[in-house]
Amino acid sequence: MASVTISNAVKTYGAIEVLHRISLSAEDGEFVVLVGPSGCGKSTLLRMIAGLESISDGEIGIGGRVVNELEPKERDIAMVFQSYALYPHMSVRDNMAFSLKLARRSRQEIDDAVNRAASILALDPLLDRYPRQLSGGQRQRVAMGRAIVRNPQVFLFDEPLSNLDAKLRVQMRSEIKSLHQRLGATMIYVTHDQMEAMTMADRIVVMRAGNIEQVGSPLEIYDTPANSFVAGFIGSPSMNFISGTIIAGDDGTALEDESGGRWLLPKHASAYLGRRVQLGIRPEHMALAASGIQSTVTSVEPTGAETHAQLQVGSNSLVAVLRDRPDLIIGGEVKVAFDPQRAHIFDQKTGLRLEPSA
């Protein structure tokens, strides 16, 4: 296996620059997930690594060699696409063996590689079937098997689970993560689904509009988002944001919102008195309380294990994820509370996180 390094990578289409000086590395054996909204450039970056898109400026290295001018077949990578791209007239066995036959490998070598991949992916009983006889999840496993038989230095995944139903996506997430652990391979995975990123990655790369917003482990991204965009993108339901000004209150430093409501802030907020900010509170950090903030219930969504309550507090619409099954009535009044020390503060103008040491 090998590391991947990207240095000041730029991609332009005519006069339009869609990737802006991207620098990133994936270490040998690491599982890196590129995540972001549609159009942020994550798939373009992956295709540049694969050689399916040219690089306009900068360098891409795989295994210590610069591959800018190399054809995809010379880069020793394997790519799994959103569409399975299986040959419908070929059996599973022949689909998996096809690239090795093109490379004129020996029959024994091909059989060994196909049988090994089939064993890893539990495809042994399906080797003689055709794609039309397989479920969506089985077809995606065949596509992964076709990549495994090549024994590449790097695996690239471009939203491979997008065509699967919700239950199957959960199962395939687990299978891909398990595959990574068994192979010890370097994998770069693109998705717009932040849940896939959180559950699968060693490191997450959050992208927006052709730029990298933050790189870190899933918990680093979740617990200390670099800015309000990352904070709002990672986490489901999304983080609640309340705009206002930091003031010194009787009970401690607080945020005064647009409608005059006051919200207690973390201790370090006292360094930013008078500053316009956004207070960020994760829905799961809110709870019903006997003495808390008065709110009106506007919507209730029971999910079984949790209840998602939409609340109106002054001019602010918030979501609370409640672990119990409270008896909530739409239009009813409840009080909610949160631990200020678990809240986040972002500069209103720049969106950047305000740190205790700043």
N, C-alpha and C positions, 0 to 999 in steps of 0.2 A: 504494500500500500504506500501512499505518498501524501505529502502535504500539498495544499493549493495556496498560492499567494497571488493577490491582485494588488497592483500598485498604480495608483492614480489613473484608473481606467475611465475612459470617456467613450460614450457612444453618441454619435450624431446621425441624424437622417436629414441630409441637406443642411439647411441652416438651423435646424432644431436639435438642441442637445438634450438627450433624454437620460443620460447618466453623467453625473458631474464629479469627476475626480474621486472615484470609489477606491478605497484601500481596505483590504480585508485579507484574513488568512484563515484557513482550515487546517488544523494540525493533523499529522498522521494518525488515522484511526478515529478522528473526531466526527461527531454528528452535528452539523451546522444547519440551522433552518433559517431561510430567508422568508420573512413575513411582512405583509403590508397590504394596503388596499389595492384594488385593481388599478393598473396604470402606473404603479410606483417604480417599475423597472426591474423587479425581481426576476421575472422570467427572461427578460433581455439579458441580464447579467449571467444567468445560468447558461443560456444559449451561447454567450460569448466564451464561457469556460469550455463548453463542449466544442466550439469551433463552428457552430451553426450560424453565428452572427460574427461579423468581423469586428475587431476592436479599432476605434478611431484614434485613440492615443492611450499611452500607458503600457503596462506589461501584465501578462498573465503567465504564471509559472506553475507547472505540475511536476512534482518529484524533483525539484531543483533545476529544471530546464525551462527556458522561455518557449512558449508554444504559440505565440502570436501568429506565426506564419504557417503553422502545421495544420494539415487537414484533420477533420474529426477522427478518422480512422488511425491517424498517427499519434493521437494524444493519449491512448491507453485509458480511455474512459468508457463507461457504459451509461446510457440514459434510459430512464423509464418515463414515458409520457402519460399525459392525462388520458388520451385515447390509447387503447391497448395495442393497436397497430399489429395485430396478429394476421398471418396469412390464412384466410378462411379455408383454402384447399389443402392445407397441411395439418397433420396431426400435431398434438402437443409436443411430442418427441421431436418432430421435424422442425417445428417452429423454434424450439430451444437450440437445436443443433445447427440451424441455418448459417449463422455467422462463422462457426467453426468449419463448416464445409467450404464456405467461400475462402477461408484461410488455408484450405487444403491440409487440414489436420488429419491424422490417421484415424481409421475407424475405431480403434481401441481407445484412443485419446478422447474422441467425441463421445463414445458411449460412457466412459468413466465420468466425464464432465457433466453430461446430462443426468446420469444416475445420481451423482452427488448432489446436484442442484435440486432434483426431484425429491430426494430424501430430506433435504433441508426444508423444503417448502411443502412437504406432504402431498406431492403431486404424483407419486408412484402409481396409484390406481387410475390416473387420468392420462397417462402417456399416449395411449392409442386413440383417444377421443379427438374430436375436432372442435374448434372454437365455438361453433354454434351449439354444441352440446354442453357447454360450460356456463356456470353462473358468472355474474360480474366479478365477484371476488376471486373465483378460480381463474378467470382470464387475467386479472391483474397479477396473480401469483405466477402465471405462465410468463407474463411480460418481465417480472422480476427474475424468474429463472433464466430467461434468455440473456439477461444482463449478467447473472452470476456465472454462467458457463464460460464467459470470456475471461474471468478472473482479472478484472481491470484494476488499475491503481485507484480509481475514484469512481464512485457511483453518484449519478446525478438524477434527481427526481423532480419532475415538473408537475406539480399538483396531481399526483397519481390517484388520489382518492375522490376527486371531485365528482366522478360519475356514479359513485356508490351511494346506497341509502345510508341513513344515519347509523343504524345498528352495525352494518357491515364496515362502515368507516372506523368505528371504535375497534372492531376486531382486527382490521388491517393495520391500524396504528400500532397495536400490540405486536402484530406479526413482523412489521418492518423494524420496530425497535429490537425485537428478539433477534431478527436477522443480523442487525448491526452488531449486537453483542457476540453472536456466534462467529461472524466473519472477521470482526475487528477492523472493518473497512472504513476508509474515509468516505463520508457521505455528505452531500450538500442537497438540501431538500427545500423546494419552493412551495409555499402555500399562502392563501389569504385567510386561512382559518387559524385564529390565535390559539384555539384549544389544541390543535395538532402541534403547533409550535411548543406550547407549554409542556405537553406530555411526552414529546419525543426528543427534544433537542438537548445536546450538551451545552450548546450556546445558541442564542437567538440573535439574529440581525434584523432589527426593525427598520424598514425602509419607507420613505415617503418622497414622492416627486423627484425620483432620481438621486436621492441622497440617503445616507445612513444616519438614522436618528439616534440609535443606541445599539451597543453590542454587549451581551452579558449572559449569564446563566438564567434559566427561567425565573428563579426566585429573585435574582438581582433585578431583573426587568420588572417583575411584579412589585417587589417591596420598595425599590428606589428608582422609579421611572425618571429619566433624565429631563423630561418635559411633559407638558400637558397632552401633547399628541400621543406619546407612548402610553401615558397613564390611561387615556381614554380608549386606546386601541386594545391594550392587553387587559383582560379581565371580562367576565361575562356574568351578569349584566355589566355594562360599562360604568366606570367611576362617575359619581355625582360631582358636579362642579357648581360652586356658588361664588359669584363675583362680588367684590366689595373692597373696603378699605380697612387696613389694620389700625386698631385703636387700643388705647389702654383702658380696660374696663375695671369695674369694682372687683370682679372675680378673677381677674387676670387678663392677659392680652386676648383680644377678640377681633373677629371680623364683623364689620357692620355692613350688611348687604343693602341692595338697592331699595328695599322696602322698609329699612330701619331695623330689621331683625339682627340679633347678635349671636355669634357662634364662637365658642371658645377655641383657641388655637394652641398648637404645640408651644412649648416654652421658648424655643429659639425664635419664635415670631416677634418677640419683643425687640429684636434688632432691626425690625423693618416698620416701625411705627409710621403711619401716614402713607404707606405704599399701597398702590392699587394691585390687588392680587386675585387669584382664583384659589379657593379652598377646595381640595379634592377629598372626598370621602367614599370609600368603597362600599357598595350596597351591603356586603356581608359583614361590615363593621358597624352597622346600625342595628339597634334593638329597641323593642318597646320598653318603656320605663315609666314608673309611677310619677317621677319628677323629671320631665324632659321638655323637649320642644313641641309645642302644640302644632298638630298637622291635621289635614283633612285627607281621608282615604278617597282616591279617585279611581282606583282600579285594583283588583285582586286576582292574581294568577297562581293557583295552587299547582305545584308540580309533583306532589307526592311527598318527597323528603323535605321540601322547602315550600315557602309561600313568598311570592314576589309581590310586594305591595307598592303601588304607585301613590305617592304622597304629595300634597301641595302644602308648602310652607311659605306663606307670603307670596312672593313672585317666583319662588323656586319650585320646580317640579323634580322630585327625588324618587329613587327606587330603594327600597329596603328588602334585603333577603333575610327572611325570618325562618329560623330552624324549626320552630314549633308550628302548630296549626292554629293560630289565633283566630278567634271569631271576629272577623273584620266585616264591617258593613260599608258599602260604598256611600260616601257622603258623611260617614261617621267621623268623629274626632278621636284621635289617639295622640299619645305623647311618645316621642322617640328620642334616643340619646346615642352618643358615640363617644369613644375615647379620643380626646383631642391629640394625644401623643401618637395615635396611629393615622392621623390625618396628614395630608400633603399640602404644601403651599407652592404655587407657581406664579411667577411674575405675570401680570395681566398683559403687558406689552410683548415680551419676548417669548412667553410660555415656558421659560426655563425654571427648573426646580430651585427653590430657595433652601439652601443647606444651612445647618446649624453653625458651620464654621465660616460662612460667608460674611 
